[in-house]
Amino acid sequence: QVQLVESGGGLVQPGGSLRLSCAASGSIFSINGMAWYRQAPGKERELVAISGPTTTYSDSVKGRFTISRDNAKNTVYLQMNSLKPEDTGVYYCNAALRAIGAPYVTNYWGKGTLVTVSP
C-alpha cells in the first residue's frame, strides 16, 4: 500500500506565506514525479505545479509558488508566497510512482489540505 499525506494548510492573510508538505510512504519502488493540484469551491481541480523531469507551474502561481522535492524522504513541498484570496482551496498532492511488485506506474492522491486566504 502507498499513502500520500499532506500537511501545512491553514488560514493566512493576503500577502502571507504557507509551506505545504506531502510525504509518500509505503511499498514504493520508484517515483517518477510529484505534483500539487488545487480545487477551489465550486470549481474543478487544477494543476498548480509539477516536479518531474522538468518543473512546471500554472500561470496563476508562477513567480509566487515554488515546488521542491526531497527524494531521500519521498517528500514534495510547495512554498507559497504573496498569497491571494483566489489561492483559496483544497490542495492535493499527486505522485506518479511504481509500487514494489507493480508492473507499471500509477497515479496516487492524498486527501488534501485546506488553504484559506482571507483578511
C-alpha positions in Angstrom: 0.0 0.0 0.0 1.1 3.6 -0.8 -0.1 6.6 1.1 0.3 10.3 0.4 -0.2 12.6 3.4 -0.3 16.4 3.1 0.2 18.9 5.8 0.8 22.7 6.3 -2.6 24.1 5.2 -4.4 26.8 7.2 -5.7 30.3 7.3 -3.4 33.1 6.1 -3.9 36.8 5.3 -3.5 38.1 1.8 0.2 38.6 1.1 1.2 36.0 3.5 3.1 32.7 3.0 2.5 29.0 3.7 4.5 25.9 3.1 2.8 22.6 2.2 4.4 19.2 2.6 3.4 15.9 1.2 5.1 12.7 2.2 4.7 9.4 0.3 5.1 6.2 2.2 4.6 2.5 1.9 5.8 0.0 -0.7 7.4 2.4 -3.1 9.8 1.2 -5.8 10.3 4.5 -7.6 8.7 7.9 -8.0 8.6 9.4 -11.5 7.1 12.8 -10.5 5.2 14.6 -7.8 2.8 17.5 -8.2 0.3 19.8 -6.4 -3.2 20.4 -7.6 -5.9 22.5 -6.0 -9.7 22.8 -6.1 -11.4 26.0 -5.2 -15.1 25.9 -4.0 -17.4 25.3 -7.0 -14.5 24.8 -9.4 -12.7 21.9 -11.0 -9.4 20.6 -9.7 -6.5 22.3 -11.4 -2.8 21.8 -11.7 -0.6 24.1 -9.6 2.9 22.7 -10.1 4.8 19.6 -11.2 8.2 18.3 -10.1 9.4 15.7 -12.6 12.0 15.6 -15.3 11.1 19.2 -15.6 9.4 21.7 -13.3 6.2 23.4 -14.4 3.9 25.9 -12.9 0.4 27.2 -13.7 0.5 30.8 -15.0 -1.6 31.9 -11.9 1.1 30.9 -9.4 4.3 31.4 -11.5 6.7 33.7 -9.6 4.9 33.2 -6.3 5.0 29.5 -5.6 8.0 27.1 -5.6 7.8 23.3 -5.7 10.7 21.3 -4.4 11.4 17.7 -3.5 13.4 15.7 -1.0 13.9 12.4 -2.8 15.5 10.7 0.2 12.3 11.4 2.1 9.9 10.9 -0.8 8.5 14.3 0.1 7.4 17.2 -2.1 6.9 20.8 -0.8 5.1 23.8 -2.0 6.3 27.1 -0.8 3.5 29.7 -1.4 4.3 33.4 -1.1 2.3 36.5 -1.8 -0.9 34.6 -1.3 -4.1 35.9 -2.8 -7.8 35.2 -1.9 -8.1 33.3 -5.2 -5.5 30.8 -4.0 -8.0 29.5 -1.5 -8.9 25.9 -1.9 -8.1 22.3 -1.1 -4.6 21.4 -2.1 -3.9 17.9 -3.2 -0.7 16.0 -3.6 -0.2 13.7 -6.5 2.6 11.2 -7.2 3.2 9.1 -10.3 5.0 6.2 -8.9 5.7 2.5 -9.2 4.9 0.4 -6.2 7.1 -2.6 -5.3 6.0 -5.6 -7.4 3.8 -3.4 -9.7 4.5 -3.7 -13.4 3.7 -0.1 -14.2 3.4 3.5 -12.9 0.2 4.6 -11.2 -1.1 7.9 -10.0 -1.7 8.3 -6.3 -3.5 11.1 -4.5 -3.5 12.5 -1.0 -6.7 13.5 0.8 -5.9 17.2 0.6 -5.2 20.1 2.9 -7.3 23.3 3.1 -5.7 26.6 2.4 -7.8 29.7 3.1 -6.5 33.2 2.2 -8.7 35.8 3.9 -8.3 39.1 5.8 
